[in-house]
């Protein structure tokens, strides 16, 4: 079988090359950093929204002189999403002009600067700017890093490295929840500064990791640097430039690059390419629709506002929202570990059946679990005194169901369904739709939940 000949053709050195190991580490660090930056706000927000000026003996100073309103909280959280939306639309153009490696290095700098600015923010405006800078870095890496991995890794490793990148996003969210829980239980003043500022560490590691890697061979060939492209490909595979297997792979890449260049030089307009072409139109509508569905399912409301939701759903809301280190608040922050951790379980479960039962069956099963768990959760929230354990059980059911299909399938399908000549542009459009819907949900969730809340204590506090 062809699969049995692959190790002989590609040489054992390719599997053990230093550059492939480094690429694996970079994929993991990028995913971890993405997850940490998106998950760190969940616990930090409980402290961040408090007033900075406290009475004598008070603890846990917040961001601004006054308590943050619901609109302020939404703006701070959504700023990172808006930054991702803006840069995701230009990431393809930027990586095409500067190269994948340089673009990722720029994004690493933005992430480090954004994390530092968040840790040093002194008011709402400076925090929104810091969050936007961080989001700008995330938006670039969300498009460019998977592209770099696919262009540099051997075909037999691409799926595993992309899965590693996705899995480490959830691990980053778990670590962010663990960090928030640690600082909360230690009752550290200004701990939100440490929680948000710690994002600078994976950003630096990511910068150093990609600094040590070469440029994408596919990008070099698209710029006409054939000798450099072949040398980099040999370095990535850990083989000799004259190796027949390497020569065959190099020719395949060249054929793909040539086809893409011809398509880019064609006289067809964007309207002709993406709408009049039935196959591309249907694929693009499916890809964008899956991204919209993923965000409307509400996973990022859990990641961003999980601790706040738990706080709003409990008793003594008026005390817990104005007093920082209560036992109930510590429990609410700790519960975010379960939210992210249960999503890991779902993602791991999806790894085995995704190629056996198909994408459609997987996402339909996931969607059924999400609908059932959210409907149950809604019923639980309508009870006069919903039990914390019952709420957590519903959340765990939801995140496991989401991780099983709605988390990985939209990204997998978008990488598979487009013709090669328009794949980059279509993936970019679908990714932008992901960020747009993420922004809409994040910017409106707290307002809607406050308006529709059945918690009398929360509604009374809102009126004050």
Secondary structure, 3 states (H helix, E strand, C coil): CHHHHHHHHHHHHHHHCHHHHHHHHHHHHHHHHHHHHHHCHHHHHHHHCCCCCCCCCCCCCCCCCCCCCHHHHHHHHHHHHHHHHHHHHHHHHHHHHHCHHHHHHHHHHHHHHHHHHHHHCCCHHHHHHHHHHHHHHHHHHHHHHHHHHHHHCCHHHHHHHHHHHHHHHHHHHHHHHHHHHHHHHHCCCCHHHHHHHCHHHHHHHHHHHHHCCCCCHHHHHHCCCHHHHHHHHHHHHCCCCCCHHHHHHHHHHHHHHHHHHHHHCCCCCHHHHHHHCHHHHHHHHHHHHHHHHHHHCCHHHHHHHHHHHHHHHCCCHHHHCCCCCCHHHHHHHHHHHHHHHHHHHHHHHHHHHCCCCCHHHHHHHHHHHHHHHHHHHHHHHCCCCCCHHHHHHHHHHHHHHHHHHHCCHHHHHHCCCCCHHHHHHHHHHHHHHHHHHHHHHHHHHHHHHHHHCCCHHHHHHHHC
